[in-house]
């Protein structure tokens, strides 16, 4: 492909990304270089054009064509070097893709809200190593943001995210708009009972309703064989496993270890909000959890069969109190590994210790599993 033609194609791909950025707030959008009065219906009308657009990474020297049907590729050629991920801005496009696969094809799915970091990318790498096809999604879900939260300011870097996913070998990226996921007359939500009474649920009313709803919708749309999530959001992981079991969804949920910076800070898109001084002090969150783990392990090493959850709680809270930049401790929980219900005693079966606090104005969450 000549240079001028390549620039035109890359430009068209980038303009397609504007569908994601603008359709929720603007009555018109540029679709593959065409100016249209855009409604969700007209977006669906153009999905056959959009599904073929690829976003190459910075190292790609040409636009690569790959067959839509995975069965026409040998195992060794399912992931082409530098093959750009295909962008899907519509539900119809993803569904058409999914229907083209043979039932024997394994599909790995990594749902994200974008602003990708190494935690997300590690999930994508695992999915790449375990599946024939890998699909990621980028969607900032408004249903899981409460009043006064950071929906409008949540980091968005769609072009960079697409480049990162391409470098890892993700095959397809679903990038819907809010209007597409939650239409004008949308009234149906998934509300897992009891989770608003967990510590995280009480601090963010309606959050798990939003998470359960969007995950259910994404699973229905993508129909993955395997789906990948990070352990950092402990209650969210339990909610997702719960709805999969309760609603008999045919998907394997994989919970992967939290990815951390060298100093222990759990990777999060919201870490970008931290000032340099706050970032320097942020490892206290993980250090507080590790202090509780040391107490747990030392007690059991001495032959104890159980200890009071209050002892672990006191250790974590005491460590957090040593950092003046922590302006609020929203909760510290010592909870059951399966239900996230509070424990009074912790035995050999272990527990999850989770916390949420504000460092300056930035809300940080983290957890560790003791077992």
Secondary structure, DSSP 8 states (H G I E B T S, - for coil): --HHHHHHHHHHHHHHHHHHHHTTT-SEEEETTEEEE--HHHHHHTHHHHTT-EE--TT--S-----S-GGGS-GGGSS-TT--EEEE-SHHHHHHHHHTS-TT--EEEEEE-SS--HHHHHHHHHHHHH-SEEEEEE---GGG--TTSSTTTS---HHHHHHHHHHHT--EEE---HHHHS-TT-------TTGGGSHHHHHSTTHHHHHHHHHHHHHHHH--SEEEEETTSHHHHHHHHHHHHHTT---EEEEE---B-TTS-B--GGGGG--HHHHHHTTHHHHHHHHHHHHHHHHHHTT-S-EEHHHHHHHHHHHHTT-TTEEEEEEEEEE-TTT--B-SEE-TT-EEEEEEEEETTEEEEEEEEE-
